[in-house]
Amino acid sequence: MEFFDSHETEQESKEFSKKVNDFLSNIRTMSEEDLQELKEQVTHAVKHFEDVLIPLLEKAKTEKLTDEENELFIKTFEPFAKLKQGIEDTLLFLGHSLKMRADGIFFNIKQQALNGDPKAKELYEELLPKYKETLLSDDIEDLN
C-alpha cells in the first residue's frame, strides 16, 4: 500500500516514476552499436581534452589566448559540458527518486502509527527527528 502526504505528491511521484522508467527503458534498449558509439564519443572527448585543453589552460595562465585558441577551447569543451549536464541530470533523477521513496516510507509509517500500530508509532517517533533534519522546507511542523 502506498501512502502520500498529498494528492500533489502522489502525482509528482507517478510522473517522476514514469520519467525514470522511460529513461531506464531507453538505456536498456540501446543497441550494441549505440553503446559502442557512446563509448567512442566519451573516449574521443577525453583524448581531445588531454591533447587540447590542458595545453591551452597552461598557456592561458601565462598569456592571452588567440581568437583561434579560444574557439578551439570552446569547441573542445562543449562535449564535456554535455557530459557534465548528463551526469548532473542523472544525479538529480536518483536524488529525487530516493527522496520520493523515503517520503513514501515515512508517511506510510506515519499513517500506520495514526491507525494505532504500536510498532509503527515507535518507529515513527524514532524517525521523525531525523526526517525533520533532512527537510529543506520551513513547514516542518506540518509533519506532526
URTAZI-V653527 format. One record per pair of residues at least 6 apart in sequence whose ideal C-beta (glycine too) atoms are under 8 Angstrom apart, sorted by the first residue. I is the first residue (numbers start at 0). J is the second residue. D is the distance in Angstrom with one decimal. If there is no record, write none. Layout:
i = [I,I]
j = [J,J]
d = [D,D]
This chain:
i = [0,1,1,1,2,2,2,2,2,3,3,3,3,3,4,4,8,11,12,12,15,15,15,16,18,19,19,22,29,40,41,44,44,44,47,47,48,48,51,51,51,52,52,52,55,55,55,55,55,58,58,64,101,101,105,105,108,108,108,108,109,109,109,111,111,112,112,112,112,112,127,127,130,131,131]
j = [107,9,103,107,103,106,107,109,110,9,12,102,103,106,102,106,102,99,99,103,95,96,99,99,92,92,96,92,37,78,82,78,79,82,75,78,75,79,71,72,75,72,75,76,64,68,71,72,75,64,68,72,130,133,126,130,119,122,123,126,119,123,142,119,123,119,120,122,123,124,142,143,142,139,142]
d = [7.1,7.7,6.1,7.2,6.8,4.9,4.3,7.8,4.8,3.9,6.5,7.8,6.9,6.5,7.1,4.9,6.9,7.5,5.0,7.1,6.0,6.9,6.2,7.9,7.4,5.9,5.9,6.8,7.7,7.1,7.0,4.0,6.3,6.8,5.5,7.6,6.6,6.5,6.1,7.5,4.6,6.6,5.4,6.7,6.5,5.8,7.0,5.0,7.9,6.4,7.3,6.7,7.9,7.9,6.2,5.4,5.3,5.5,5.1,6.6,8.0,5.4,7.7,3.6,7.9,4.3,4.1,7.6,4.1,7.9,6.6,7.9,7.0,5.1,6.6]
